[in-house]
């Protein structure tokens, strides 16, 4: 895989209590899903200030997972509850629920399928209307399978994925599952910042700026 590095062009404030699970950009705002039992949420966020503009708290015994947009809908995974929840984009109202087997980690939309990770080396390609799996690919690099794939972002025919508990982001060919690029995102935080931080998790592509936002 190509060895890629991060060049920071700007930093923005972000809610330090948000356990980011999914992150995406649409129409001038970030949309974010957060985890933790009793504190999970779906929210619209102002990038420049970090202000939460429209929260939809879910609370209860569900841990929010990956987030993806399909037209005017947001799809939210749950970590271990086997449920995907659909929200309207404009007012974040809950509209539908799907069931699935296994865990829900990351999610993105490639224009045809919702691509889902479950913490393994597998990516599941699901139909948005039924959540049925059409195909599964296993992700590999030159050293073997790449496990613990988490937050996903679909960009220009490739899938970008955080590798859980690491500073690595991989770029994946969705047809073969081969890793075509490996991003070293270490060094973004000072030692003091790292002491209070959790994990690198949250990737959003801002197409009109040609930039990624990561949390």
C-alpha positions in Angstrom: 0.0 0.0 0.0 1.0 3.6 -0.6 2.4 5.2 2.6 0.3 8.3 3.2 0.8 11.0 5.8 -1.4 13.7 7.3 -0.8 17.5 6.7 -2.9 19.5 9.2 -4.3 22.7 7.5 -6.6 23.8 10.3 -7.9 22.7 13.7 -11.5 23.1 14.9 -13.0 22.8 18.4 -15.0 19.6 19.1 -17.1 18.5 22.0 -14.6 16.6 24.3 -17.5 14.6 25.8 -18.5 13.2 22.4 -17.5 9.6 21.9 -17.5 10.0 18.1 -18.7 6.9 16.2 -19.8 8.3 12.8 -19.0 11.5 11.0 -20.1 13.0 7.7 -20.4 16.3 5.9 -23.5 17.6 4.1 -24.7 21.0 3.0 -22.3 23.0 5.2 -22.5 21.0 8.4 -21.1 18.0 10.1 -23.4 15.2 11.1 -22.1 13.0 13.9 -23.2 10.0 15.9 -21.9 9.4 19.4 -21.7 6.3 21.5 -21.8 5.3 25.2 -24.8 3.8 26.9 -27.2 6.4 28.1 -25.4 9.2 26.1 -25.6 8.1 22.5 -26.8 10.8 20.1 -27.2 11.9 16.5 -26.4 15.6 16.0 -25.8 18.4 13.5 -22.6 20.3 14.3 -21.1 23.6 13.2 -17.6 22.8 12.1 -16.0 26.2 12.8 -17.3 26.4 16.4 -18.0 22.8 17.4 -21.5 23.9 18.5 -24.2 21.2 18.5 -27.0 22.7 16.5 -29.6 19.9 16.5 -29.1 17.0 18.9 -31.3 13.9 18.9 -30.6 12.1 22.1 -31.2 8.3 22.1 -30.1 7.4 25.6 -31.2 4.1 27.1 -29.6 0.7 26.6 -28.3 1.4 23.1 -24.8 2.3 22.1 -24.8 4.4 18.9 -22.5 3.3 16.1 -21.6 4.3 12.5 -23.6 7.0 10.6 -24.3 7.4 6.9 -26.5 9.6 4.7 -28.7 8.3 1.9 -30.5 11.2 0.2 -32.6 12.8 3.0 -32.1 10.0 5.5 -29.5 9.2 8.1 -28.8 5.6 9.0 -27.4 4.9 12.4 -25.9 1.6 13.6 -25.9 0.2 17.1 -22.9 -1.5 18.5 -24.2 -4.7 20.0 -28.0 -4.4 19.8 -28.4 -5.5 16.2 -30.5 -2.5 15.2 -30.1 0.1 12.5 -32.2 3.2 13.0 -33.2 5.7 10.2 -33.7 9.4 10.9 -34.9 12.2 8.7 -32.1 14.6 7.7 -33.9 17.8 8.3 -35.3 17.4 11.8 -33.5 14.2 13.0 -36.8 12.4 13.6 -36.8 8.7 13.9 -38.6 7.0 10.9 -37.6 3.4 10.6 -35.7 0.5 12.1 -33.9 -2.5 10.6 -32.4 -5.6 12.3 -29.1 -7.3 11.6 -26.9 -10.0 13.0 -23.6 -9.2 14.7 -22.1 -5.9 15.8 -22.4 -2.5 14.1 -19.2 -0.4 13.9 -18.7 1.9 10.9 -21.0 2.9 8.0 -20.8 4.8 4.8 -22.8 5.0 1.5 -21.1 4.4 -1.8 -24.0 5.6 -4.0 -25.5 2.1 -4.2 -24.9 0.3 -1.0 -24.5 1.0 2.7 -21.0 -0.3 3.5 -20.8 -1.6 7.1 -18.0 -2.8 9.3 -18.3 -5.0 12.4 -14.9 -4.8 14.0 -13.5 -7.7 12.0 -11.7 -7.6 8.6 -15.1 -7.8 6.8 -17.1 -5.2 5.0 -20.8 -5.8 4.3 -22.5 -4.2 1.4 -26.2 -3.7 2.3 -29.2 -2.4 0.4 -30.6 0.8 1.9 -34.2 -0.2 1.4 -34.0 -3.6 3.0 -30.6 -3.7 4.8 -30.0 -7.0 3.1 -26.4 -8.0 2.5 -25.6 -8.3 -1.2 -21.9 -9.1 -0.8 -19.0 -9.3 1.7 -15.3 -8.5 1.2 -12.4 -9.3 3.4 -9.8 -6.5 3.8 -6.1 -7.4 3.3 -2.8 -5.6 3.0 0.6 -7.0 2.1 0.9 -8.6 5.6 -2.5 -10.3 5.7 -6.0 -9.5 6.9 -6.7 -6.1 8.5 -9.0 -6.5 11.4 -10.8 -4.0 13.7 -12.1 -1.8 10.9 -14.2 0.9 12.5 -15.5 4.3 11.2 -15.8 4.4 7.4 -16.0 7.1 4.7 -16.8 6.4 1.1 -14.9 8.8 -1.2 -14.6 8.6 -5.0 -14.8 4.9 -5.4 -12.6 4.1 -2.3 -13.4 3.3 1.3 -11.4 4.9 4.1 -11.4 3.1 7.5 -10.1 3.8 10.9 -8.3 0.8 12.4 -9.5 0.7 16.0 -7.1 1.5 18.8 -4.5 2.8 16.4 -3.4 5.9 14.6 -3.8 4.2 11.2 -6.4 4.9 8.5 -6.5 2.6 5.5 -7.8 3.2 2.0 -9.6 0.2 0.6 -10.5 -1.0 -2.9 -14.2 -2.0 -2.4 -14.1 -4.5 -5.3 -11.2 -6.6 -4.0 -10.8 -5.6 -0.4 -7.1 -4.7 -1.0 -5.6 -1.9 1.0 -4.3 0.6 -1.5 -3.1 3.2 1.0 -2.1 3.4 4.7 -2.3 6.7 6.5 0.0 7.4 9.5 -2.1 9.8 11.6 0.1 9.8 14.6 1.5 13.0 16.0 -1.7 15.0 15.8 -1.9 15.5 19.5 0.6 16.7 22.1 1.5 14.4 25.0 -0.8 16.3 27.3 -3.7 16.2 24.8 -3.2 12.5 24.2 -3.5 11.8 27.9 -7.0 13.1 27.9 -8.1 11.8 24.5 -9.7 8.5 23.6 -9.1 7.1 20.0 -8.8 8.4 16.5 -12.4 7.8 15.2 -14.4 10.0 12.8 -13.7 10.7 9.1 -15.6 13.1 7.0 -14.8 14.2 3.5 -15.6 17.8 2.5 -15.6 17.4 -1.3 -15.9 21.2 -2.1 -12.7 21.9 0.0 -10.8 18.7 -1.0 -10.2 18.0 2.7 -10.8 15.4 5.3 -12.0 16.2 8.8 -10.9 13.6 11.4 -11.6 13.5 15.2 
